[in-house]
Amino acid sequence: MSHRMIHPLSLIARHRAALPWDSLRTAFLALILVLGLSACGGQVTSGPTPTPPSLAVLLPAPTPLATIAPQALTPVPTNTPAPTPTPVIHIVEPGETLLGIALQYGVTLNDLQQVNGVLRPETLQIGQQLIIPVGGAGSSAETGGGAVLYPTPAPQPIVVENTARYQTPVGSVWVLGEVHNPGDAPLENVQVRVALLNDAGVEVANRLAFVALDAVPAGGRAPFGVLFEDPPANAAAFQAIVVRAEPSYSHDVRYAQLQVVDPQAQQDGAQYHVIGSITNRSGVNATAARIVVTVYDAAHHVTGYRQISIPDGQLPAGATIPFDAVVVPDPSSPTVGDDAVVAQARAGQ
C-alpha cells in the first residue's frame, strides 16, 4: 500500500473558497508555527532575555600608601674660606732684573710689576723685597684698567672715610672719599670698590678704583674718585669699601723721603689754589714724584682732589722745588673748609 503525502498548502488552496478570512489567517499562523518547530527539532526553550555586557571599566581597589614620617633637613655645612696663601717674597740681589725675576718664578713681568707697584724696571733696588704672585691667578681681580691683582696676603687695618656722592650736569655720578691707614706700617695697592644701591639696598652698579697714592703711609690718608658715567635711574645710595691693601715691603728703601714745605691756600671763585714747595730729604734722587691735594667741605667730606706729576730729574737728593696746584671742588659744594697736601716719589739711582 502506498501513501501519498498531502502538503498543507494544497489543503489551504483547495478549500480557500469555502473558508472565511478569519479561519484562513488562523490556519496560516498555525502553519508558520509548525514549520518553526520542525526547524528547532520540535523544542522551544524559554529563558530570561540576556543582559548586554557593561562598557564600564572596573579599576582595582586602591592600595593605601604608608604614611611617610617627615624628616629633619640637615643644613649643608658652610664652606669656610681657606686662609689666603702666604706670598712668596724675593729679595733683590746685585745684577738681577725684573724680567729675570719674573722668568725665575714663571710669572709675567706685568703681573710682577702690578703686584709690587714697580712701574719701571730701573727703579729696582738691591735688597728690595718683591711679592711673587705665584698660585694667585685663580683669585685675581680685574681692575678698571685691566691690571691683574692677587689676593691680599692678610687683612690690613684700613678704612674708607669722608665719602660723598655728587651728580654732574650731564647726569653722571661721582663718588669721592679717602682711605685712612690707622696702622703703624705703610700699605700699597689699596683698592676701593664703590657700589650704587637702589631704595631696597640692592646693588645696581659697581666700580673699582685705586687710591691716588702708590703707598698710604702709616697714619696717612689718600683720596679716591669713582665716576659712573651712566648710572641706573633707580640708584639712590652708595657704598664704598676697601677690597685690597698690601704691606709695603722695604718701604723706606723703595720710596724717597719728600716733605711738603710751607703750603698756603687761597680760594678764587670756583678754583682752589695751593702753593708751596717740596724738598727731597733722601740721599737718593726722586723719580715718579707726585703731589696730591685733597679738599674738603665744612663737614669734612671730600669734594675734590688733584694729582700733579713732577718730571724725573727735578728732585735730586736734597733738592727743593716749588709747586702750584689748582683744585676745582664739586659745584654742589664749592666752598673749601679744609685741605691736605701729600708728596710721594720712588727712590731712584
DRENDO-1510 file (C-alpha; in Angstrom, 1 decimal, always signed):
<recs>
REC; n; res; u; v; w
REC; 1; MET; +0.0; +0.0; +0.0 .
REC; 2; SER; +1.3; +3.4; -0.9 .
REC; 3; HIS; +0.7; +6.6; +1.0 .
REC; 4; ARG; +0.9; +10.0; -0.6 .
REC; 5; MET; +1.9; +13.0; +1.5 .
REC; 6; ILE; -0.5; +15.9; +1.0 .
REC; 7; HIS; +1.1; +19.3; +1.6 .
REC; 8; PRO; -0.8; +21.5; +3.9 .
REC; 9; LEU; -0.7; +24.4; +1.5 .
REC; 10; SER; -2.6; +22.4; -1.1 .
REC; 11; LEU; -5.3; +21.9; +1.5 .
REC; 12; ILE; -5.5; +25.6; +2.1 .
REC; 13; ALA; -5.6; +26.3; -1.6 .
REC; 14; ARG; -8.3; +23.6; -2.2 .
REC; 15; HIS; -10.6; +24.8; +0.5 .
REC; 16; ARG; -9.8; +28.6; +0.2 .
REC; 17; ALA; -13.0; +29.5; -1.4 .
REC; 18; ALA; -15.0; +27.6; +1.3 .
REC; 19; LEU; -13.1; +29.2; +4.3 .
REC; 20; PRO; -13.9; +32.5; +5.7 .
REC; 21; TRP; -11.0; +35.1; +6.1 .
REC; 22; ASP; -10.5; +34.7; +9.8 .
REC; 23; SER; -10.2; +30.9; +9.5 .
REC; 24; LEU; -7.7; +31.3; +6.7 .
REC; 25; ARG; -5.5; +33.7; +8.9 .
REC; 26; THR; -5.7; +31.2; +11.8 .
REC; 27; ALA; -4.6; +28.3; +9.6 .
REC; 28; PHE; -1.7; +30.4; +8.2 .
REC; 29; LEU; -0.3; +31.2; +11.6 .
REC; 30; ALA; -0.6; +27.6; +12.6 .
REC; 31; LEU; +1.4; +26.6; +9.5 .
REC; 32; ILE; +4.2; +29.0; +10.5 .
REC; 33; LEU; +4.3; +27.6; +14.0 .
REC; 34; VAL; +4.6; +24.0; +12.7 .
REC; 35; LEU; +7.5; +24.9; +10.4 .
REC; 36; GLY; +9.3; +26.8; +13.2 .
REC; 37; LEU; +9.0; +23.8; +15.5 .
REC; 38; SER; +10.3; +21.4; +12.8 .
REC; 39; ALA; +13.4; +23.6; +12.3 .
REC; 40; CYS; +14.2; +23.6; +16.0 .
REC; 41; GLY; +13.8; +19.9; +16.5 .
REC; 42; GLY; +10.4; +20.4; +18.0 .
REC; 43; GLN; +11.6; +22.0; +21.2 .
REC; 44; VAL; +11.1; +25.6; +22.4 .
REC; 45; THR; +13.5; +26.9; +25.1 .
REC; 46; SER; +12.4; +29.9; +27.0 .
REC; 47; GLY; +14.6; +31.9; +29.4 .
REC; 48; PRO; +15.4; +35.4; +30.6 .
REC; 49; THR; +16.5; +38.0; +28.0 .
REC; 50; PRO; +20.3; +38.2; +28.1 .
REC; 51; THR; +21.7; +41.4; +29.5 .
REC; 52; PRO; +24.2; +43.2; +27.2 .
REC; 53; PRO; +27.7; +43.4; +28.6 .
REC; 54; SER; +28.5; +46.6; +30.5 .
REC; 55; LEU; +31.0; +49.1; +29.0 .
REC; 56; ALA; +32.2; +50.3; +32.4 .
REC; 57; VAL; +35.9; +49.7; +33.3 .
REC; 58; LEU; +36.3; +48.4; +36.8 .
REC; 59; LEU; +39.5; +49.6; +38.5 .
REC; 60; PRO; +41.1; +47.6; +41.3 .
REC; 61; ALA; +40.6; +49.0; +44.7 .
REC; 62; PRO; +43.3; +51.4; +45.6 .
REC; 63; THR; +46.0; +50.2; +48.0 .
REC; 64; PRO; +46.6; +52.8; +50.8 .
REC; 65; LEU; +50.1; +54.2; +50.9 .
REC; 66; ALA; +52.0; +54.0; +54.0 .
REC; 67; THR; +52.4; +57.4; +55.7 .
REC; 68; ILE; +56.0; +58.8; +55.4 .
REC; 69; ALA; +57.3; +60.4; +58.5 .
REC; 70; PRO; +58.7; +63.9; +58.0 .
REC; 71; GLN; +62.5; +64.0; +58.1 .
REC; 72; ALA; +64.5; +66.8; +59.5 .
REC; 73; LEU; +66.7; +68.5; +56.9 .
REC; 74; THR; +70.3; +68.8; +57.8 .
REC; 75; PRO; +71.7; +72.1; +56.5 .
REC; 76; VAL; +74.7; +71.9; +54.2 .
REC; 77; PRO; +77.9; +72.9; +56.1 .
REC; 78; THR; +79.0; +76.4; +55.1 .
REC; 79; ASN; +82.3; +76.4; +53.3 .
REC; 80; THR; +84.9; +78.1; +55.4 .
REC; 81; PRO; +87.2; +80.1; +53.2 .
REC; 82; ALA; +90.8; +78.8; +53.2 .
REC; 83; PRO; +93.3; +81.2; +54.5 .
REC; 84; THR; +94.9; +83.5; +52.0 .
REC; 85; PRO; +98.2; +81.9; +50.9 .
REC; 86; THR; +101.3; +83.4; +52.3 .
REC; 87; PRO; +103.0; +85.4; +49.5 .
REC; 88; VAL; +106.4; +84.4; +48.2 .
REC; 89; ILE; +108.9; +87.1; +48.9 .
REC; 90; HIS; +112.1; +87.6; +46.8 .
REC; 91; ILE; +114.9; +89.8; +47.9 .
REC; 92; VAL; +116.6; +91.6; +45.0 .
REC; 93; GLU; +120.3; +90.7; +44.6 .
REC; 94; PRO; +123.0; +92.5; +42.6 .
REC; 95; GLY; +122.7; +92.0; +38.9 .
REC; 96; GLU; +119.1; +90.9; +39.0 .
REC; 97; THR; +116.4; +92.5; +36.8 .
REC; 98; LEU; +112.6; +92.4; +37.0 .
REC; 99; LEU; +112.4; +90.3; +33.8 .
REC; 100; GLY; +114.9; +87.8; +35.1 .
REC; 101; ILE; +113.0; +87.5; +38.4 .
REC; 102; ALA; +109.7; +87.0; +36.6 .
REC; 103; LEU; +111.2; +84.3; +34.4 .
REC; 104; GLN; +112.7; +82.6; +37.5 .
REC; 105; TYR; +109.3; +82.2; +39.1 .
REC; 106; GLY; +107.3; +81.6; +36.0 .
REC; 107; VAL; +105.2; +84.7; +36.2 .
REC; 108; THR; +104.7; +87.6; +33.8 .
REC; 109; LEU; +106.6; +90.8; +34.0 .
REC; 110; ASN; +103.3; +92.7; +34.0 .
REC; 111; ASP; +101.9; +90.8; +37.0 .
REC; 112; LEU; +105.1; +91.2; +38.9 .
REC; 113; GLN; +105.0; +95.0; +38.3 .
REC; 114; GLN; +101.4; +95.4; +39.2 .
REC; 115; VAL; +101.6; +93.4; +42.4 .
REC; 116; ASN; +104.6; +95.3; +43.6 .
REC; 117; GLY; +103.8; +98.7; +42.2 .
REC; 118; VAL; +107.1; +98.8; +40.3 .
REC; 119; LEU; +106.2; +100.5; +37.1 .
REC; 120; ARG; +109.8; +101.0; +35.7 .
REC; 121; PRO; +112.5; +98.3; +36.0 .
REC; 122; GLU; +115.2; +100.9; +36.5 .
REC; 123; THR; +113.7; +101.7; +40.0 .
REC; 124; LEU; +114.6; +98.3; +41.3 .
REC; 125; GLN; +116.8; +98.4; +44.4 .
REC; 126; ILE; +119.3; +95.9; +45.8 .
REC; 127; GLY; +117.8; +94.4; +48.9 .
REC; 128; GLN; +114.2; +95.3; +47.9 .
REC; 129; GLN; +111.6; +92.7; +48.7 .
REC; 130; LEU; +109.3; +91.7; +45.9 .
REC; 131; ILE; +106.0; +89.9; +46.2 .
REC; 132; ILE; +105.9; +87.0; +43.7 .
REC; 133; PRO; +102.3; +86.3; +42.6 .
REC; 134; VAL; +102.6; +82.6; +42.3 .
REC; 135; GLY; +99.4; +80.5; +42.5 .
REC; 136; GLY; +97.2; +83.6; +42.7 .
REC; 137; ALA; +95.8; +83.7; +39.2 .
REC; 138; GLY; +92.7; +81.8; +40.1 .
REC; 139; SER; +91.7; +84.5; +42.6 .
REC; 140; SER; +92.7; +87.5; +40.6 .
REC; 141; ALA; +90.5; +90.6; +40.4 .
REC; 142; GLU; +90.3; +92.7; +37.3 .
REC; 143; THR; +90.6; +96.4; +37.8 .
REC; 144; GLY; +89.1; +99.1; +35.6 .
REC; 145; GLY; +92.4; +99.4; +33.8 .
REC; 146; GLY; +92.7; +95.7; +33.1 .
REC; 147; ALA; +95.6; +95.1; +35.6 .
REC; 148; VAL; +95.6; +91.7; +37.3 .
REC; 149; LEU; +95.9; +91.7; +41.1 .
REC; 150; TYR; +96.2; +88.9; +43.5 .
REC; 151; PRO; +94.8; +88.1; +46.9 .
REC; 152; THR; +95.8; +90.4; +49.8 .
REC; 153; PRO; +98.2; +88.3; +52.0 .
REC; 154; ALA; +96.4; +89.3; +55.2 .
REC; 155; PRO; +93.6; +91.7; +56.2 .
REC; 156; GLN; +95.0; +95.2; +56.8 .
REC; 157; PRO; +93.7; +97.9; +59.1 .
REC; 158; ILE; +92.5; +100.5; +56.6 .
REC; 159; VAL; +89.1; +102.1; +56.3 .
REC; 160; VAL; +87.0; +104.4; +54.0 .
REC; 161; GLU; +86.1; +107.8; +55.3 .
REC; 162; ASN; +84.6; +111.2; +54.3 .
REC; 163; THR; +82.7; +109.9; +51.3 .
REC; 164; ALA; +80.2; +111.9; +49.3 .
REC; 165; ARG; +78.1; +111.5; +46.1 .
REC; 166; TYR; +77.8; +114.2; +43.5 .
REC; 167; GLN; +75.8; +114.4; +40.3 .
REC; 168; THR; +77.1; +116.2; +37.3 .
REC; 169; PRO; +75.0; +118.4; +35.0 .
REC; 170; VAL; +75.1; +115.7; +32.3 .
REC; 171; GLY; +73.7; +113.0; +34.7 .
REC; 172; SER; +76.9; +111.3; +35.7 .
REC; 173; VAL; +77.6; +110.4; +39.3 .
REC; 174; TRP; +80.9; +110.9; +41.2 .
REC; 175; VAL; +81.6; +109.2; +44.4 .
REC; 176; LEU; +84.6; +110.8; +46.3 .
REC; 177; GLY; +86.2; +109.8; +49.5 .
REC; 178; GLU; +89.5; +108.8; +51.1 .
REC; 179; VAL; +91.1; +105.9; +52.9 .
REC; 180; HIS; +92.7; +106.1; +56.3 .
REC; 181; ASN; +95.6; +103.9; +57.3 .
REC; 182; PRO; +95.4; +103.8; +61.2 .
REC; 183; GLY; +98.2; +101.2; +61.4 .
REC; 184; ASP; +101.9; +101.6; +62.1 .
REC; 185; ALA; +103.0; +100.3; +58.7 .
REC; 186; PRO; +102.5; +101.8; +55.2 .
REC; 187; LEU; +100.2; +100.0; +52.7 .
REC; 188; GLU; +100.4; +99.6; +48.9 .
REC; 189; ASN; +97.9; +98.6; +46.1 .
REC; 190; VAL; +95.0; +100.0; +48.1 .
REC; 191; GLN; +91.9; +99.4; +46.0 .
REC; 192; VAL; +88.3; +100.5; +46.7 .
REC; 193; ARG; +85.0; +99.1; +45.5 .
REC; 194; VAL; +82.1; +101.5; +45.1 .
REC; 195; ALA; +78.6; +100.3; +44.6 .
REC; 196; LEU; +75.4; +102.1; +43.8 .
REC; 197; LEU; +72.3; +100.9; +45.6 .
REC; 198; ASN; +68.5; +101.2; +45.0 .
REC; 199; ASP; +65.9; +102.1; +47.6 .
REC; 200; ALA; +65.8; +98.5; +48.8 .
REC; 201; GLY; +69.6; +98.4; +49.3 .
REC; 202; VAL; +70.2; +96.2; +46.3 .
REC; 203; GLU; +73.3; +96.8; +44.3 .
REC; 204; VAL; +72.6; +98.1; +40.8 .
REC; 205; ALA; +76.1; +99.1; +39.7 .
REC; 206; ASN; +79.7; +99.0; +40.9 .
REC; 207; ARG; +83.3; +100.2; +40.0 .
REC; 208; LEU; +86.8; +99.5; +41.3 .
REC; 209; ALA; +89.4; +102.2; +41.8 .
REC; 210; PHE; +92.9; +102.7; +43.3 .
REC; 211; VAL; +93.6; +105.5; +45.6 .
REC; 212; ALA; +95.7; +108.4; +44.5 .
REC; 213; LEU; +98.9; +107.3; +46.2 .
REC; 214; ASP; +101.0; +104.2; +45.4 .
REC; 215; ALA; +101.6; +103.7; +49.2 .
REC; 216; VAL; +99.5; +105.1; +52.0 .
REC; 217; PRO; +101.9; +105.9; +54.9 .
REC; 218; ALA; +101.2; +104.8; +58.5 .
REC; 219; GLY; +98.5; +107.1; +59.9 .
REC; 220; GLY; +98.1; +108.7; +56.5 .
REC; 221; ARG; +95.3; +109.2; +54.0 .
REC; 222; ALA; +94.8; +109.0; +50.3 .
REC; 223; PRO; +91.8; +110.2; +48.2 .
REC; 224; PHE; +89.9; +108.3; +45.5 .
REC; 225; GLY; +87.2; +109.0; +43.0 .
REC; 226; VAL; +84.8; +106.8; +41.0 .
REC; 227; LEU; +82.8; +108.1; +38.1 .
REC; 228; PHE; +79.6; +106.4; +37.0 .
REC; 229; GLU; +79.0; +107.9; +33.5 .
REC; 230; ASP; +75.6; +106.3; +33.0 .
REC; 231; PRO; +74.2; +105.4; +36.5 .
REC; 232; PRO; +71.0; +103.4; +36.8 .
REC; 233; ALA; +67.9; +105.6; +37.2 .
REC; 234; ASN; +67.0; +103.8; +40.4 .
REC; 235; ALA; +70.3; +104.4; +42.1 .
REC; 236; ALA; +69.5; +106.1; +45.5 .
REC; 237; ALA; +72.5; +105.4; +47.7 .
REC; 238; PHE; +76.1; +104.2; +47.6 .
REC; 239; GLN; +78.6; +102.0; +49.5 .
REC; 240; ALA; +82.4; +102.1; +49.4 .
REC; 241; ILE; +84.7; +99.5; +50.9 .
REC; 242; VAL; +88.4; +98.6; +50.7 .
REC; 243; VAL; +88.9; +95.3; +48.8 .
REC; 244; ARG; +92.7; +95.3; +48.7 .
REC; 245; ALA; +95.6; +96.6; +50.7 .
REC; 246; GLU; +99.1; +95.1; +51.0 .
REC; 247; PRO; +102.0; +95.7; +53.3 .
REC; 248; SER; +104.6; +98.0; +51.6 .
REC; 249; TYR; +107.7; +95.9; +52.0 .
REC; 250; SER; +111.0; +97.7; +52.3 .
REC; 251; HIS; +109.1; +101.0; +52.1 .
REC; 252; ASP; +112.0; +103.2; +53.3 .
REC; 253; VAL; +114.3; +101.7; +50.7 .
REC; 254; ARG; +111.9; +101.9; +47.7 .
REC; 255; TYR; +110.4; +105.3; +48.4 .
REC; 256; ALA; +112.1; +108.7; +48.6 .
REC; 257; GLN; +111.5; +110.9; +51.7 .
REC; 258; LEU; +109.7; +114.0; +50.5 .
REC; 259; GLN; +108.5; +116.9; +52.7 .
REC; 260; VAL; +105.8; +119.5; +51.9 .
REC; 261; VAL; +107.2; +122.9; +52.9 .
REC; 262; ASP; +105.1; +125.9; +53.9 .
REC; 263; PRO; +101.8; +125.2; +52.0 .
REC; 264; GLN; +99.5; +128.1; +51.5 .
REC; 265; ALA; +95.9; +128.0; +50.1 .
REC; 266; GLN; +93.6; +130.6; +48.6 .
REC; 267; GLN; +90.1; +130.2; +47.1 .
REC; 268; ASP; +89.5; +132.1; +43.9 .
REC; 269; GLY; +85.8; +131.6; +42.9 .
REC; 270; ALA; +85.3; +128.0; +41.8 .
REC; 271; GLN; +89.1; +127.3; +42.0 .
REC; 272; TYR; +91.2; +126.5; +45.0 .
REC; 273; HIS; +94.9; +127.3; +44.8 .
REC; 274; VAL; +97.6; +125.6; +46.9 .
REC; 275; ILE; +101.2; +126.8; +46.6 .
REC; 276; GLY; +104.3; +125.7; +48.4 .
REC; 277; SER; +107.5; +123.7; +47.9 .
REC; 278; ILE; +108.7; +120.1; +48.0 .
REC; 279; THR; +112.0; +119.0; +49.5 .
REC; 280; ASN; +113.7; +115.7; +48.8 .
REC; 281; ARG; +115.2; +114.7; +52.2 .
REC; 282; SER; +116.5; +111.4; +50.8 .
REC; 283; GLY; +120.1; +110.6; +49.9 .
REC; 284; VAL; +118.8; +109.4; +46.5 .
REC; 285; ASN; +117.2; +111.0; +43.6 .
REC; 286; ALA; +113.4; +111.0; +43.5 .
REC; 287; THR; +111.6; +109.5; +40.5 .
REC; 288; ALA; +107.9; +109.2; +39.6 .
REC; 289; ALA; +107.2; +112.1; +42.1 .
REC; 290; ARG; +103.7; +113.4; +42.5 .
REC; 291; ILE; +101.8; +115.8; +44.7 .
REC; 292; VAL; +98.2; +115.0; +45.8 .
REC; 293; VAL; +96.0; +117.9; +47.0 .
REC; 294; THR; +92.6; +116.9; +48.7 .
REC; 295; VAL; +89.9; +119.5; +49.5 .
REC; 296; TYR; +87.0; +119.1; +52.0 .
REC; 297; ASP; +83.8; +120.9; +52.7 .
REC; 298; ALA; +82.7; +122.2; +56.1 .
REC; 299; ALA; +81.5; +118.7; +57.1 .
REC; 300; HIS; +84.9; +117.2; +56.0 .
REC; 301; HIS; +83.5; +115.3; +53.1 .
REC; 302; VAL; +85.9; +115.0; +50.2 .
REC; 303; THR; +84.7; +117.4; +47.4 .
REC; 304; GLY; +87.7; +117.1; +45.1 .
REC; 305; TYR; +91.3; +116.2; +44.7 .
REC; 306; ARG; +94.2; +116.9; +42.2 .
REC; 307; GLN; +97.3; +114.9; +41.3 .
REC; 308; ILE; +100.4; +116.7; +39.9 .
REC; 309; SER; +103.3; +114.7; +38.4 .
REC; 310; ILE; +106.8; +116.1; +38.8 .
REC; 311; PRO; +109.2; +115.2; +35.9 .
REC; 312; ASP; +112.1; +113.0; +36.7 .
REC; 313; GLY; +115.3; +114.8; +37.3 .
REC; 314; GLN; +113.8; +117.8; +39.0 .
REC; 315; LEU; +114.1; +116.3; +42.5 .
REC; 316; PRO; +117.6; +115.1; +43.0 .
REC; 317; ALA; +118.8; +114.3; +46.5 .
REC; 318; GLY; +118.5; +117.3; +48.8 .
REC; 319; ALA; +116.7; +119.5; +46.2 .
REC; 320; THR; +113.7; +121.7; +46.8 .
REC; 321; ILE; +111.2; +122.8; +44.1 .
REC; 322; PRO; +108.0; +125.0; +44.2 .
REC; 323; PHE; +104.6; +123.8; +43.2 .
REC; 324; ASP; +101.3; +125.4; +42.4 .
REC; 325; ALA; +98.2; +123.2; +42.4 .
REC; 326; VAL; +94.7; +124.1; +41.4 .
REC; 327; VAL; +91.7; +122.1; +42.5 .
REC; 328; VAL; +88.1; +122.6; +41.4 .
REC; 329; PRO; +85.7; +121.3; +44.1 .
REC; 330; ASP; +82.4; +119.9; +43.2 .
REC; 331; PRO; +80.0; +122.7; +42.2 .
REC; 332; SER; +77.4; +121.5; +44.7 .
REC; 333; SER; +79.9; +122.3; +47.5 .
REC; 334; PRO; +82.3; +124.9; +46.1 .
REC; 335; THR; +83.5; +126.4; +49.4 .
REC; 336; VAL; +86.5; +124.6; +50.8 .
REC; 337; GLY; +86.6; +124.1; +54.5 .
REC; 338; ASP; +90.0; +122.3; +54.7 .
REC; 339; ASP; +92.7; +120.8; +52.6 .
REC; 340; ALA; +95.5; +118.2; +52.7 .
REC; 341; VAL; +98.8; +118.1; +50.7 .
REC; 342; VAL; +100.9; +114.9; +50.3 .
REC; 343; ALA; +104.0; +114.3; +48.2 .
REC; 344; GLN; +105.4; +110.9; +47.2 .
REC; 345; ALA; +108.2; +109.6; +45.0 .
REC; 346; ARG; +110.1; +106.4; +44.2 .
REC; 347; ALA; +113.7; +106.2; +45.2 .
REC; 348; GLY; +115.9; +106.5; +42.1 .
REC; 349; GLN; +119.6; +106.0; +41.4 .
</recs>
